[in-house]
Amino acid sequence: MSDFDKIRKSVSFLMDDNFRPSLILHLNGDIYSENEPFKIHFDMKNKRNINEIINPTSMHDWTRFSERAGNSEHTLMEITLISFLDKEKSPVQMHLFYIPEIKKIIAMFEVPGLKKIPSLKTYYNAFKQSANFMLLVDPLGEIIDVNEMHTVFINQTRDELIGHNLVKVLAIVDSDNSEPLETHFEKVKEQGSVQSITTYQRSPDDTRYYHIITYYDSDTNMFIVQLSDATEKENLQVQLAHSGSLSAVGQIAASIAHEIRNPITTLKGFTQLLKVSATEDSIRYISVIEDEIERMESILGEMLVLSKPSEKKKSVFSLEVLVSDMVSILSPKAVMDGIEVVQQVELSNNPHIFGDPDKMKQVLLNLFKNALESMQVGGKLSIHLLESDEKLILSITDTGKGMTRHQVSQVFMPFFSSKPGGTGLGLPFVLKTVEDHGGTIAVESQVGIGTKFILTFPKAKDGASAPLKSKQSIVS
């Protein structure tokens, strides 16, 4: 470390962490160094001694201070800077400090009305402590510095980034972008900044959305690249899109319900009349018509559920008991299809949730039925209920054919179904009901391995507190 660096380090608390213009001076008045605010506000060309800055009257005070500086004295002086003589006559205070360890004098100026300029260290700290991933890049694309968020965003060390080209980072987070770096930099210079949103697969189960902004600093001829995590915002937009779709379906259902139900009622009446005089062959055809009419009513009923607000007739009930009841109802079908059902409960007591038990039964019925229909003989349906803090977590896992990423992203969209003859309204109903109960639902799936639905619900404040040990039951 050079003598200059040692001196700068010794007085950094005065020179770097201060908004005031400041100088480091030799005892003879020669200027050793100046901080950024001094450089910004004062013209220092060809000025290398204190006598070129202060007027002759104040020079007498300076000489008196420097002569007795060995006593480590501090004094306050009112002087007039020569740089200001042509414009203003306002007196400027100068604080003088003598530091015997380095045998230098610190001069700090209090200029009335002077706009405070943050030090370079302030900006550097903002760069380092930012919650976003920041990169400092030279005009050739070489990465000069990065902040501490590199491992969080792209799991790369400083050594793997500094000295390398920015193209390396862009290839990781935005591999589909084929624009040359030179072209990108030219756009940034012309527009001041360029931004984009990119999708980054951080792990097989973790998709992130990164907002990338590139800035150009003409003073230093450097580029600053900032990556912020916009995943939550993008997910909220997807949820809003889903909500909008559900709202649209509800409006359509409500508007056509009356028109559809009237002809359906008429058709049902005439099929009953036709049965009286129909032949045996005709009755078979009429039965088919009745089945299709019933199916139309079922579809209409599902659509109307989406359009209606949740009823206020709610109560406190045990989710564990509800799950067990629905498993009992479906167990005969599971046995017939050769599917094993494993139910596991891990609760320290018997917590309850607040809501509509009838709608929750329909939610469980839809999820269990979908799981069973996705599996063949030898499949396994695992139902796991546990508690975490103030929430209950219910996971429903099957070993069926699974879904692609595209199918998972569309699974709650109305009318989207991967089952032949499916209406695509079951899971939108599930989503709406879970959210109406203050809960959340997530999906994990892999093709050929299976699908897992994870539902969370807040505990009811007045839930039952009877002790219940962890247990596991198997229905096969």
Secondary structure, 3 states (H helix, E strand, C coil): CCHHHHHHHHCHHHHCCCCCCEEEECCCCEEEEECHHHHHHCCCCCCCEHHHCECHHHHHHHHHHHHCHHHCCCEEEEECEHHHCCCCCCCEEEEEEEECCCCEEEEEEECCCCCCCCCHHHHHHHHHHCCCEEEEECCCCEEEEECCCHHHHCCCCCCCCCCCEHHHHHHHHCCCCCCCHHHHHHHHHHHCEEEEEEEEEEECCEEEEEEEEEEEECCCCEEEEEEEECHHHHHHHHHHHHHHHHHHHHHHHHHHHHHHHHHHHHHHHHHHHHHHHCCHHHHHHHHHHHHHHHHHHHHHHHHHHHHCCCCCCCEEECHHHHHHHHHHHHHHHHHHHCCEEEEEEECCECCCEEECHHHHHHHHHHHHHHHHHCCCCCCEEEEEEEEECCEEEEEEECCCCCCCHHHHHHCCCCCCCCCCCCCCCHHHHHHHHHHHCCCEEEEEEECCCEEEEEEEEECCCCCCCCECCCEEEEEC
